[in-house]
Amino acid sequence: MSDAEASDDRPTNWKAIAMIAVCTAVIAFIVASLEKGSDGAIGKALPEFRPAGWIDDKALTAEQMQDKVLVVDAWASWCGPCIAETKHLVDVYGKFGENPRLQFVGITMEQEDALPNMKMFIERLHVPWPNAYGAEAFFQELAIDTIPRVYVVNSKGEIIWTNRSGGEIEEAIERALAM
């Protein structure tokens, strides 16, 4: 094989190698996005609630949440997208909230000094379920990096759905109640 023939093969080989590298990078990005999109929380146990306090003194005990399907809403009073998500959850609560096997609960990282804003958020959106504040450990344990974040937890304490995992919350609640 002459030097001229060998040099003709090299660019083609480099093009093929470059295409393989680009395809590999794209696939890795898609896989990482899908994993992040589902939070990686599906199948994990819901961390223990250890908030600094409860808004409007509507405290929930571990016993009140035990063996129940939970809808957990991670939110903040300053979060614009949380308003739309909370409005939707209020509608969902209207469909399911009276079920004694189901408990809705809200949780925020905001601190006591933001109580007036948190109360205004809850009142303005007519949120009927208990809401906790000062829950940094909960957010850290679930690696919550953006809000709103909503979880459906089965009666065994396992996360079975998040608002980032796809599907409708109503279907997830029905599935959890049927378990």
C-alpha positions in Angstrom: 0.0 0.0 0.0 1.5 3.4 -1.0 1.6 6.4 1.2 -1.1 8.1 -1.0 -3.5 5.2 -0.5 -2.9 5.1 3.3 -3.6 8.8 3.7 -6.9 8.4 1.9 -8.1 5.9 4.5 -7.1 8.0 7.5 -9.7 10.8 7.0 -12.4 8.3 6.6 -11.3 6.5 9.7 -11.2 9.7 11.7 -14.7 10.7 10.4 -16.0 7.3 11.6 -14.3 7.6 15.0 -15.6 11.2 15.4 -19.2 10.0 14.5 -19.0 7.2 17.0 -17.8 9.6 19.7 -20.6 12.1 18.9 -23.2 9.3 19.0 -21.8 8.0 22.3 -22.0 11.5 23.8 -25.5 12.0 22.6 -26.6 8.7 24.0 -24.9 9.4 27.3 -26.6 12.8 27.5 -30.1 11.2 26.8 -29.6 8.6 29.4 -28.4 11.2 32.0 -31.4 13.4 31.1 -33.9 10.5 31.5 -32.3 9.5 34.9 -32.5 13.1 36.1 -36.0 13.5 34.7 -37.3 10.7 36.9 -35.4 12.0 39.9 -33.9 8.6 40.5 -36.4 8.7 43.3 -38.8 6.0 42.0 -38.6 2.9 44.3 -36.8 4.8 47.1 -38.2 5.2 50.6 -39.6 8.6 51.4 -37.3 10.3 53.9 -38.6 11.0 57.4 -40.3 14.4 57.9 -38.3 16.6 60.3 -39.5 20.1 59.6 -38.9 23.1 61.8 -42.6 23.6 62.1 -46.1 23.4 60.5 -47.9 26.3 58.9 -51.2 27.2 60.7 -50.4 24.5 63.3 -51.8 21.7 61.1 -49.1 19.3 62.1 -49.0 15.7 60.9 -47.5 13.0 63.0 -45.7 9.9 61.7 -48.6 7.8 62.9 -51.1 9.9 60.9 -49.0 9.2 57.7 -48.2 5.6 58.5 -49.8 3.0 56.1 -51.3 5.8 53.9 -50.7 6.8 50.4 -49.1 10.2 50.4 -49.0 13.0 47.9 -46.1 15.2 48.9 -45.7 18.6 47.4 -42.3 20.3 47.6 -42.9 24.0 47.0 -41.9 27.6 48.0 -44.0 30.8 48.3 -41.7 32.7 45.9 -41.9 30.0 43.2 -44.0 30.9 40.1 -44.3 27.4 38.7 -45.4 26.2 42.2 -48.6 28.2 41.8 -49.7 26.3 38.7 -48.7 23.0 40.3 -50.5 23.8 43.5 -53.7 24.8 41.6 -53.6 21.4 39.9 -53.1 19.6 43.2 -56.0 21.4 44.7 -58.2 20.0 41.9 -56.7 16.5 42.4 -57.4 16.8 46.1 -61.0 17.6 45.2 -61.2 14.2 43.5 -59.3 12.1 46.0 -58.9 14.1 49.3 -61.7 12.5 51.2 -60.2 9.0 50.9 -59.1 8.0 54.4 -56.2 6.0 53.0 -54.7 9.1 51.3 -52.9 12.1 52.8 -51.7 15.2 51.0 -48.9 17.1 52.6 -46.8 20.1 51.5 -43.3 20.8 52.5 -40.9 23.8 51.9 -37.4 24.7 52.8 -38.5 28.3 53.7 -37.8 29.3 57.3 -40.1 30.8 60.0 -39.3 34.4 58.9 -41.2 33.6 55.7 -44.3 32.4 57.4 -46.4 35.4 56.3 -45.6 34.7 52.6 -46.2 31.0 53.1 -49.6 31.6 54.7 -50.5 34.0 51.9 -49.6 31.4 49.3 -51.7 28.7 51.1 -54.7 31.0 51.6 -54.6 32.5 48.1 -54.6 29.0 46.5 -57.0 27.5 49.0 -54.7 24.7 50.0 -56.5 22.4 52.4 -53.7 20.0 53.5 -51.0 20.4 56.1 -47.8 22.2 55.1 -44.5 22.0 56.8 -41.6 24.5 56.7 -37.9 24.4 57.4 -37.4 21.0 55.7 -33.9 21.4 54.3 -32.9 17.8 55.3 -35.9 16.4 53.4 -34.9 18.3 50.3 -31.3 17.2 50.6 -32.1 13.5 51.1 -34.2 13.5 48.0 -31.7 15.7 46.1 -34.5 18.1 45.2 -32.8 20.7 43.0 -35.8 22.3 41.4 -39.4 23.0 42.5 -42.2 22.3 42.3 -41.6 18.6 43.0 -44.5 16.3 43.7 -44.3 12.7 44.9 -46.8 9.9 45.2 -45.8 7.4 47.9 -47.4 4.0 48.4 -48.6 2.8 51.8 -45.2 1.0 52.2 -43.4 4.3 52.1 -41.9 3.9 48.6 -42.0 6.6 46.0 -43.9 5.4 43.0 -44.3 8.6 41.0 -42.9 12.1 40.6 -44.0 15.0 38.5 -40.8 14.4 36.6 -41.3 10.7 35.9 -44.2 11.1 33.3 -47.8 10.0 33.5 -50.6 11.6 35.3 -50.8 12.0 39.1 -54.4 10.8 39.2 -53.2 7.5 37.6 -50.4 7.2 40.2 -52.7 7.8 43.1 -55.2 5.2 41.8 -52.4 2.7 41.3 -51.1 3.4 44.9 -54.5 3.0 46.4 -55.0 -0.3 44.6 -51.8 -1.8 46.0 
